Amino acid sequence: MKKYKKISLRLIWFCFLATVIQSCNIAGLDLQQNYVYKADPVHLYLNVTAYQFIESRKNIDMSLMYEAINKVGLRDSFEVQNRTYIVMNDAAFSSYLTDSKFAGLNSITIPQLTTLLKRHIIIGKYLSLSLTINSSALQTVDPATKINLYLTATSVDTQNKYRVNAGFVGATRTVQVATSNLQPTNGVMHVFSSHL
């Protein structure tokens, strides 16, 4: 008798599970048999200028960059055609302020802040496809500053096997880009999470 109870209990559980699985079909949750994947690559084209992009992210991760540009009146510089913009997000800008011993954005003089921003605007458009593993010293809007832009191989198995790196010519510090090849209507943007 005990043996029959075990068998009937198992049979009841089996029927219950079969009913639950079948109920998905009853509730309209059919098992998907096939799906035709339509590839849609990431679109890096922005329908705004570099300044407008930074402005659109002022409440997300670029508030310090936005405030700095407006404080020194460099909006026009971020709307010039044929430029590569090295943009610091809030993490990079905060790190720069801390490492440079500034209490905050208001403790930097207007000339210092102007120079800082101009040092991050490269004359010409440089996508990662136009870079190599050999660094290229590129002229910035600040006549006294050049930036090395180059590629390094990544160890991560991704579609993009290289990452953009930047560093000021003559400095030992180099930084990997967080987001590369954003293309506003007036040039190229590379966003960094660490300062140069």
Phi and psi restraints in degrees (value plus and minus 20) as a CYANA .aco file:
   2 LYS   PHI     -81.7   -41.7
   2 LYS   PSI     -57.9   -17.9
   3 LYS   PHI     -83.9   -43.9
   3 LYS   PSI     -61.4   -21.4
   4 TYR   PHI     -88.2   -48.2
   4 TYR   PSI     -52.8   -12.8
   5 LYS   PHI     -84.7   -44.7
   5 LYS   PSI     -62.6   -22.6
   6 LYS   PHI     -82.6   -42.6
   6 LYS   PSI     -64.2   -24.2
   7 ILE   PHI     -86.2   -46.2
   7 ILE   PSI     -63.7   -23.7
   8 SER   PHI     -88.3   -48.3
   8 SER   PSI     -54.7   -14.7
   9 LEU   PHI     -85.1   -45.1
   9 LEU   PSI     -63.0   -23.0
  10 ARG   PHI     -83.6   -43.6
  10 ARG   PSI     -60.2   -20.2
  11 LEU   PHI     -84.1   -44.1
  11 LEU   PSI     -59.9   -19.9
  12 ILE   PHI     -84.4   -44.4
  12 ILE   PSI     -66.0   -26.0
  13 TRP   PHI     -81.4   -41.4
  13 TRP   PSI     -62.0   -22.0
  14 PHE   PHI     -81.9   -41.9
  14 PHE   PSI     -65.2   -25.2
  15 CYS   PHI     -84.4   -44.4
  15 CYS   PSI     -59.3   -19.3
  16 PHE   PHI     -82.2   -42.2
  16 PHE   PSI     -67.6   -27.6
  17 LEU   PHI     -84.0   -44.0
  17 LEU   PSI     -60.0   -20.0
  18 ALA   PHI     -83.1   -43.1
  18 ALA   PSI     -59.0   -19.0
  19 THR   PHI     -86.1   -46.1
  19 THR   PSI     -62.6   -22.6
  20 VAL   PHI     -82.2   -42.2
  20 VAL   PSI     -65.3   -25.3
  21 ILE   PHI     -83.6   -43.6
  21 ILE   PSI     -62.2   -22.2
  22 GLN   PHI     -89.2   -49.2
  22 GLN   PSI     -46.2    -6.2
  23 SER   PHI     -84.6   -44.6
  23 SER   PSI     -43.3    -3.3
  24 CYS   PHI     -80.6   -40.6
  24 CYS   PSI     -60.6   -20.6
  25 ASN   PHI     -86.1   -46.1
  25 ASN   PSI     -57.9   -17.9
  26 ILE   PHI     -86.5   -46.5
  26 ILE   PSI     -59.3   -19.3
  27 ALA   PHI    -101.4   -61.4
  27 ALA   PSI     -16.6    23.4
  28 GLY   PHI      65.5   105.5
  28 GLY   PSI      -3.8    36.2
  29 LEU   PHI    -124.9   -84.9
  29 LEU   PSI      45.2    85.2
  30 ASP   PHI     -86.9   -46.9
  30 ASP   PSI     127.1   167.1
  31 LEU   PHI     -89.1   -49.1
  31 LEU   PSI     107.7   147.7
  32 GLN   PHI     -94.0   -54.0
  32 GLN   PSI     102.6   142.6
  33 GLN   PHI    -106.1   -66.1
  33 GLN   PSI     -56.0   -16.0
  34 ASN   PHI    -176.1  -136.1
  34 ASN   PSI     131.9   171.9
  35 TYR   PHI    -167.1  -127.1
  35 TYR   PSI     111.6   151.6
  36 VAL   PHI    -112.3   -72.3
  36 VAL   PSI      93.2   133.2
  37 TYR   PHI     -96.6   -56.6
  37 TYR   PSI     110.0   150.0
  38 LYS   PHI    -129.5   -89.5
  38 LYS   PSI      92.6   132.6
  39 ALA   PHI     -88.9   -48.9
  39 ALA   PSI     115.9   155.9
  40 ASP   PHI    -160.2  -120.2
  40 ASP   PSI      72.1   112.1
  41 PRO   PHI     -84.3   -44.3
  41 PRO   PSI     138.0   178.0
  42 VAL   PHI     -83.4   -43.4
  42 VAL   PSI     112.5   152.5
  43 HIS   PHI    -115.9   -75.9
  43 HIS   PSI      97.1   137.1
  44 LEU   PHI    -117.0   -77.0
  44 LEU   PSI     -16.5    23.5
  45 TYR   PHI    -102.5   -62.5
  45 TYR   PSI     105.6   145.6
  46 LEU   PHI    -125.8   -85.8
  46 LEU   PSI     121.3   161.3
  47 ASN   PHI    -113.7   -73.7
  47 ASN   PSI      10.6    50.6
  48 VAL   PHI    -161.3  -121.3
  48 VAL   PSI     145.3   185.3
  49 THR   PHI     -97.3   -57.3
  49 THR   PSI     151.0   191.0
  50 ALA   PHI     -79.3   -39.3
  50 ALA   PSI     -62.7   -22.7
  51 TYR   PHI     -82.6   -42.6
  51 TYR   PSI     -64.1   -24.1
  52 GLN   PHI     -84.4   -44.4
  52 GLN   PSI     -54.6   -14.6
  53 PHE   PHI     -84.9   -44.9
  53 PHE   PSI     -66.9   -26.9
  54 ILE   PHI     -80.9   -40.9
  54 ILE   PSI     -62.3   -22.3
  55 GLU   PHI     -81.3   -41.3
  55 GLU   PSI     -59.4   -19.4
  56 SER   PHI     -88.2   -48.2
  56 SER   PSI     -38.5     1.5
  57 ARG   PHI    -127.9   -87.9
  57 ARG   PSI      -9.2    30.8
  58 LYS   PHI     -82.3   -42.3
  58 LYS   PSI     -46.7    -6.7
  59 ASN   PHI    -117.8   -77.8
  59 ASN   PSI     -13.8    26.2
  60 ILE   PHI    -133.7   -93.7
  60 ILE   PSI     -87.6   -47.6
  61 ASP   PHI    -168.9  -128.9
  61 ASP   PSI      -5.1    34.9
  62 MET   PHI    -154.5  -114.5
  62 MET   PSI      12.8    52.8
  63 SER   PHI     -86.3   -46.3
  63 SER   PSI     -59.2   -19.2
  64 LEU   PHI     -88.5   -48.5
  64 LEU   PSI     -60.6   -20.6
  65 MET   PHI     -83.7   -43.7
  65 MET   PSI     -65.1   -25.1
  66 TYR   PHI     -81.0   -41.0
  66 TYR   PSI     -66.7   -26.7
  67 GLU   PHI     -83.9   -43.9
  67 GLU   PSI     -61.1   -21.1
  68 ALA   PHI     -83.3   -43.3
  68 ALA   PSI     -65.1   -25.1
  69 ILE   PHI     -79.5   -39.5
  69 ILE   PSI     -65.0   -25.0
  70 ASN   PHI     -92.6   -52.6
  70 ASN   PSI     -52.6   -12.6
  71 LYS   PHI     -82.8   -42.8
  71 LYS   PSI     -59.1   -19.1
  72 VAL   PHI    -119.0   -79.0
  72 VAL   PSI     -22.3    17.7
  73 GLY   PHI      51.8    91.8
  73 GLY   PSI      21.4    61.4
  74 LEU   PHI    -123.8   -83.8
  74 LEU   PSI       1.8    41.8
  75 ARG   PHI     -74.8   -34.8
  75 ARG   PSI     -64.5   -24.5
  76 ASP   PHI     -78.5   -38.5
  76 ASP   PSI     -54.7   -14.7
  77 SER   PHI     -86.3   -46.3
  77 SER   PSI     -45.9    -5.9
  78 PHE   PHI    -113.7   -73.7
  78 PHE   PSI      -8.7    31.3
  79 GLU   PHI    -145.0  -105.0
  79 GLU   PSI     -12.4    27.6
  80 VAL   PHI     -94.8   -54.8
  80 VAL   PSI     122.5   162.5
  81 GLN   PHI     -94.3   -54.3
  81 GLN   PSI     135.9   175.9
  82 ASN   PHI      42.2    82.2
  82 ASN   PSI      30.9    70.9
  83 ARG   PHI    -149.3  -109.3
  83 ARG   PSI     134.5   174.5
  84 THR   PHI    -132.8   -92.8
  84 THR   PSI     102.0   142.0
  85 TYR   PHI    -124.1   -84.1
  85 TYR   PSI     102.1   142.1
  86 ILE   PHI    -113.4   -73.4
  86 ILE   PSI      85.8   125.8
  87 VAL   PHI    -125.0   -85.0
  87 VAL   PSI     110.1   150.1
  88 MET   PHI    -115.1   -75.1
  88 MET   PSI     107.6   147.6
  89 ASN   PHI     -98.0   -58.0
  89 ASN   PSI    -199.6  -159.6
  90 ASP   PHI     -80.7   -40.7
  90 ASP   PSI     -55.9   -15.9
  91 ALA   PHI     -82.8   -42.8
  91 ALA   PSI     -64.7   -24.7
  92 ALA   PHI     -87.6   -47.6
  92 ALA   PSI     -63.1   -23.1
  93 PHE   PHI     -85.6   -45.6
  93 PHE   PSI     -62.8   -22.8
  94 SER   PHI     -82.4   -42.4
  94 SER   PSI     -61.0   -21.0
  95 SER   PHI     -83.1   -43.1
  95 SER   PSI     -60.8   -20.8
  96 TYR   PHI     -81.2   -41.2
  96 TYR   PSI     -66.6   -26.6
  97 LEU   PHI     -80.0   -40.0
  97 LEU   PSI     -64.5   -24.5
  98 THR   PHI     -85.4   -45.4
  98 THR   PSI     -68.8   -28.8
  99 ASP   PHI     -85.1   -45.1
  99 ASP   PSI     -48.7    -8.7
 100 SER   PHI    -111.6   -71.6
 100 SER   PSI     -14.7    25.3
 101 LYS   PHI      44.9    84.9
 101 LYS   PSI      13.7    53.7
 102 PHE   PHI    -115.9   -75.9
 102 PHE   PSI     118.8   158.8
 103 ALA   PHI     -91.5   -51.5
 103 ALA   PSI     -43.8    -3.8
 104 GLY   PHI     154.4   194.4
 104 GLY   PSI    -196.6  -156.6
 105 LEU   PHI     -82.7   -42.7
 105 LEU   PSI     -53.3   -13.3
 106 ASN   PHI     -93.0   -53.0
 106 ASN   PSI     -33.5     6.5
 107 SER   PHI    -109.0   -69.0
 107 SER   PSI     -24.2    15.8
 108 ILE   PHI    -111.5   -71.5
 108 ILE   PSI     115.9   155.9
 109 THR   PHI     -91.9   -51.9
 109 THR   PSI     138.5   178.5
 110 ILE   PHI     -79.1   -39.1
 110 ILE   PSI     -65.5   -25.5
 111 PRO   PHI     -81.9   -41.9
 111 PRO   PSI     -58.8   -18.8
 112 GLN   PHI     -84.8   -44.8
 112 GLN   PSI     -63.3   -23.3
 113 LEU   PHI     -88.4   -48.4
 113 LEU   PSI     -58.3   -18.3
 114 THR   PHI     -81.6   -41.6
 114 THR   PSI     -65.8   -25.8
 115 THR   PHI     -82.2   -42.2
 115 THR   PSI     -64.1   -24.1
 116 LEU   PHI     -76.8   -36.8
 116 LEU   PSI     -68.5   -28.5
 117 LEU   PHI     -87.2   -47.2
 117 LEU   PSI     -61.3   -21.3
 118 LYS   PHI     -86.6   -46.6
 118 LYS   PSI     -47.5    -7.5
 119 ARG   PHI     -90.2   -50.2
 119 ARG   PSI     -32.6     7.4
 120 HIS   PHI    -127.0   -87.0
 120 HIS   PSI      -6.2    33.8
 121 ILE   PHI    -138.1   -98.1
 121 ILE   PSI      95.5   135.5
 122 ILE   PHI    -116.4   -76.4
 122 ILE   PSI     117.5   157.5
 123 ILE   PHI     -96.8   -56.8
 123 ILE   PSI     101.1   141.1
 124 GLY   PHI      87.1   127.1
 124 GLY   PSI     144.0   184.0
 125 LYS   PHI    -123.3   -83.3
 125 LYS   PSI     104.3   144.3
 126 TYR   PHI    -151.4  -111.4
 126 TYR   PSI      74.9   114.9
 127 LEU   PHI     -99.1   -59.1
 127 LEU   PSI     145.5   185.5
 128 SER   PHI     -82.3   -42.3
 128 SER   PSI     -48.4    -8.4
 129 LEU   PHI     -87.6   -47.6
 129 LEU   PSI     -39.8     0.2
 130 SER   PHI    -116.2   -76.2
 130 SER   PSI     -15.5    24.5
 131 LEU   PHI    -125.9   -85.9
 131 LEU   PSI     142.6   182.6
 132 THR   PHI    -148.6  -108.6
 132 THR   PSI    -197.4  -157.4
 133 ILE   PHI     -96.4   -56.4
 133 ILE   PSI     -32.1     7.9
 134 ASN   PHI    -109.8   -69.8
 134 ASN   PSI     110.1   150.1
 135 SER   PHI     -89.1   -49.1
 135 SER   PSI     123.4   163.4
 136 SER   PHI    -135.2   -95.2
 136 SER   PSI     104.4   144.4
 137 ALA   PHI    -101.0   -61.0
 137 ALA   PSI      90.6   130.6
 138 LEU   PHI    -130.6   -90.6
 138 LEU   PSI     118.3   158.3
 139 GLN   PHI     -95.3   -55.3
 139 GLN   PSI     114.0   154.0
 140 THR   PHI    -116.6   -76.6
 140 THR   PSI     156.0   196.0
 141 VAL   PHI     -85.5   -45.5
 141 VAL   PSI     -48.6    -8.6
 142 ASP   PHI     -98.4   -58.4
 142 ASP   PSI      94.4   134.4
 143 PRO   PHI     -79.2   -39.2
 143 PRO   PSI     -43.2    -3.2
 144 ALA   PHI    -107.9   -67.9
 144 ALA   PSI     -19.4    20.6
 145 THR   PHI    -147.6  -107.6
 145 THR   PSI     115.4   155.4
 146 LYS   PHI    -144.9  -104.9
 146 LYS   PSI     128.4   168.4
 147 ILE   PHI    -137.6   -97.6
 147 ILE   PSI     116.3   156.3
 148 ASN   PHI    -106.7   -66.7
 148 ASN   PSI     104.6   144.6
 149 LEU   PHI    -138.2   -98.2
 149 LEU   PSI     111.8   151.8
 150 TYR   PHI    -179.0  -139.0
 150 TYR   PSI     151.1   191.1
 151 LEU   PHI    -126.7   -86.7
 151 LEU   PSI     128.3   168.3
 152 THR   PHI    -148.6  -108.6
 152 THR   PSI     127.7   167.7
 153 ALA   PHI     -92.8   -52.8
 153 ALA   PSI     122.5   162.5
 154 THR   PHI    -118.4   -78.4
 154 THR   PSI     131.9   171.9
 155 SER   PHI    -111.1   -71.1
 155 SER   PSI     -28.9    11.1
 156 VAL   PHI    -101.3   -61.3
 156 VAL   PSI     117.6   157.6
 157 ASP   PHI    -102.4   -62.4
 157 ASP   PSI      68.1   108.1
 158 THR   PHI    -145.9  -105.9
 158 THR   PSI     156.5   196.5
 159 GLN   PHI     -86.7   -46.7
 159 GLN   PSI     -59.6   -19.6
 160 ASN   PHI    -112.4   -72.4
 160 ASN   PSI      91.4   131.4
 161 LYS   PHI    -104.9   -64.9
 161 LYS   PSI     -25.6    14.4
 162 TYR   PHI    -149.7  -109.7
 162 TYR   PSI     131.9   171.9
 163 ARG   PHI    -141.6  -101.6
 163 ARG   PSI     127.4   167.4
 164 VAL   PHI    -100.7   -60.7
 164 VAL   PSI     116.1   156.1
 165 ASN   PHI    -144.3  -104.3
 165 ASN   PSI     133.4   173.4
 166 ALA   PHI    -163.3  -123.3
 166 ALA   PSI     133.2   173.2
 167 GLY   PHI    -187.0  -147.0
 167 GLY   PSI     127.9   167.9
 168 PHE   PHI     -90.5   -50.5
 168 PHE   PSI     120.9   160.9
 169 VAL   PHI     -81.7   -41.7
 169 VAL   PSI     110.5   150.5
 170 GLY   PHI      72.9   112.9
 170 GLY   PSI     -31.8     8.2
 171 ALA   PHI    -119.4   -79.4
 171 ALA   PSI     135.0   175.0
 172 THR   PHI    -111.1   -71.1
 172 THR   PSI     -38.9     1.1
 173 ARG   PHI     -98.4   -58.4
 173 ARG   PSI     108.1   148.1
 174 THR   PHI    -147.5  -107.5
 174 THR   PSI     132.4   172.4
 175 VAL   PHI    -153.0  -113.0
 175 VAL   PSI     121.1   161.1
 176 GLN   PHI    -107.1   -67.1
 176 GLN   PSI     123.2   163.2
 177 VAL   PHI     -90.8   -50.8
 177 VAL   PSI     126.0   166.0
 178 ALA   PHI    -108.5   -68.5
 178 ALA   PSI     -64.0   -24.0
 179 THR   PHI    -156.1  -116.1
 179 THR   PSI     103.3   143.3
 180 SER   PHI    -134.1   -94.1
 180 SER   PSI     143.1   183.1
 181 ASN   PHI      45.0    85.0
 181 ASN   PSI       4.9    44.9
 182 LEU   PHI     -88.7   -48.7
 182 LEU   PSI     115.0   155.0
 183 GLN   PHI    -141.2  -101.2
 183 GLN   PSI      69.8   109.8
 184 PRO   PHI     -89.5   -49.5
 184 PRO   PSI     155.8   195.8
 185 THR   PHI     -87.3   -47.3
 185 THR   PSI     -34.4     5.6
 186 ASN   PHI    -136.1   -96.1
 186 ASN   PSI      -6.0    34.0
 187 GLY   PHI     139.3   179.3
 187 GLY   PSI    -160.7  -120.7
 188 VAL   PHI    -152.3  -112.3
 188 VAL   PSI     124.7   164.7
 189 MET   PHI    -146.2  -106.2
 189 MET   PSI     117.2   157.2
 190 HIS   PHI    -141.5  -101.5
 190 HIS   PSI     103.5   143.5
 191 VAL   PHI    -120.9   -80.9
 191 VAL   PSI     112.1   152.1
 192 PHE   PHI    -134.7   -94.7
 192 PHE   PSI     125.2   165.2
 193 SER   PHI    -120.3   -80.3
 193 SER   PSI     -24.6    15.4
 194 SER   PHI    -149.6  -109.6
 194 SER   PSI     130.0   170.0
 195 HIS   PHI    -105.8   -65.8
 195 HIS   PSI     136.1   176.1
